[in-house]
Amino acid sequence: MSRRKSGTPGVGTDEPKPKVTRESLRDAIQIFRFVRPYRLQVIVGMLLLFLGSLVFMVFPLLAGEMVDVAQGNSEWPLTLPQMGITLLGILLVQGAFSYACVLLFAQVSERGIADVRKSVYERLITLPIAFFEKSRVGELISRVTSDIERLYNAFSITLAEFVRQIIILISGVIFLAISTPRLALIMLATFPIIVVGAMIFGRHIRKLSKERQNALADTNTVLNETLTSVHSVKAFTNEWFELSRYSRGIDAMVLVALRFARGRAIFAVFIITVLFGALFFIIWQGALMVQSGRITAGDLIAFVSYTAIIGGAIAGLGNFYTELIGAVGATERIREILATAQELEVSPGGAGPSLALRGNIEFRDVHFEYPTRPDLPVLKGLNFTIQAGEKVALVGPSGAGKSTVVQLLLRLYDLQSGKLLVDGEPASDYDLSAYRRNFALVPQEVMLFGGTIRENILYGRGDATDEEIIEAARQANALEFIEEFPDGFGTIVGERGVKLSGGQRQRIAIARAILRDPAILLLDEATSSLDAESERVVQDALDKLLQGRTALIIAHRLSTIRDADRILVIDKGRLVEEGRHDELFANEDGLYHHLARLQFEEKV
């Protein structure tokens, strides 16, 4: 059992920090094409953000003037009640700006990110199988969830706040330079340096926090593996081993957590002594100036308020900049998916060109190796033909290439050399969606979706009527057990069909194939994992399904293919024998005879 890191960025991963270059920023901006349809909201939102930020910067000035009015030192011709009314009016304007700004950016972020999610998902489901063999499912899910969530935060919060902090910083410095230039110079000489130091210190604290999260993720991995494989743990009496493994992870996490706590304690001391010390020093200098009459008390209050706001803006810029850099990295991973060539275009409503194949198949000198294993040839000059309506079985040792033939027929992979002809034309010449609609696959391990039985049968043909669904279930010998459920066709099958037995799942898959009414049927060891009783029922349903269509049957149990029109024996990627069961079994030197004898002797 390996101790893999979690696939979620920032939790249990040593995610490389994206390196920002001019090229990466230019590429990242491409993601903003999803915002283009909402550019009016963006423009109005940015304008309101600018105005709202400027209005916000009036508050410290008004607070200082209120003190001066109370002391009779103000140059403004306003009384305290008038100042209060003015402040209330500005608050209402600021609230209106903020409300409209949040709504506008929410529309942009929610709708824009929804478009991103749809585009990424559409691209994922239209990518070739080879892409998924090279990618981990957890990583792909992380891209669709965590990475897009980073973009959502960037669109909805981070970008707007980053711009707001820049406006506040610039306008605050301008206000101070005009109102109290001497104190502004003292503040600019000391405060920003200390704030930047606090940001660097805080980054170290966040690093320790991430190490603690990584250590906790390791323990969660052990917990997940143990609970997922609890049957194996108990069968091998490894409770003590798993407890020791989990305890070591917890102990390691505690050590990291204590380092994190020490760092937070030192950081708290830094904030209290250095940051607040600098602030008090600036206030002391201002108090001396008030005492000497160079500024008023109101000016000092306004200055201190502006200083605190500027310090917060500097710190906020650092945090928001880090978030934006993370979003740039997220766009890179998302753009990798969006830039990957898809194998087909999704037609609205599943519509597309129609194609009715007869079912003639020919493999002509086909060579193939999987893209992820180019050094391991699977098919080495395979040749055979299947006539329309013929039932042909593929047999051979494990690894001979039988399942590869099915995958090539479905055009899940491209040939390296040779030809695959269907109805006399290269299979690659047909529109892929229209081509695949002529096939139905009944695999060995049926993976049902977690909805109802009706929804799983409908997966064969989404526009089928209830009568057609019932008839398909009847022909698949599934109607009887379906009607025994209290909810009938509305019964929830659970994740991957866990609430149904193996035989029931197979019959649902057969009903789905019957509903599709394919020209070519592919059976990939459809009964090999069933008990004798389930196999008999499923085989009877398969016999009904096979009538009137081309069928390619992969089977390890040779007893299930005795009635096949022909049997093709494949070994090491080549066709080595061909004929009916009786003919092949009579050849005592042949591979088929050898495989059949092994199975019959096992039964004896």
Buried (B, 14 or more C-beta within 10 A) or exposed (E): BEEBBBBBBBBBBEBEEBEBEEEBEEBBEEBBEBBEEBEEBBEEBBEBBBBBBBBBBBBBBBBBBBBBBEEEEBEBEBEEEEBEEBBEEBEEBBEEBBEBBBEBBBBBBBBBBEBBBEBBEBBBEBBBBBBEEEBEEEBBEBBBBBBBBBBBBBBBBBBBBBBBBBBBBBBBBEBBEEBBEEBBEBBBEBBBEBBEEBBEBBEEBBEBBBBBBBBBBBBBBBEEBBEEBEEEBEEEEBEEEBEEBBEEBEEBBEEBBEEBEEBEEEBEEBBEEBBEEBBEEBBEBBBEBBEEEEBBBBBBBBBBBBBBBBBBBBBBBBBBBBBBBBBBBBBBBBBEBBEBEBBBEEEEEEEBEEBEBBBBBBBBEBBBBBBEEEEEBBBBBBEBBBBBBBBBBBBBBEEBBBBBBBBBBBBBBEBBEBEBBBBEEEBEEBBBBBBBBBBBBBBBBBEBEBBBBBBBBBBBBEEBEEEBBBBBBBBBBBBEBBEEBEEBBEBEBEEBBEBBEBBBBBBBBBBBBBBBBBBBBBBBBBBBBBEEEBBEBBBEBBEEBBEEBBBBBBBBBBBBBEEBEBBBBBBBBBBBBBBBBEBBBEEEEBBBBEBBEEEEEEEE
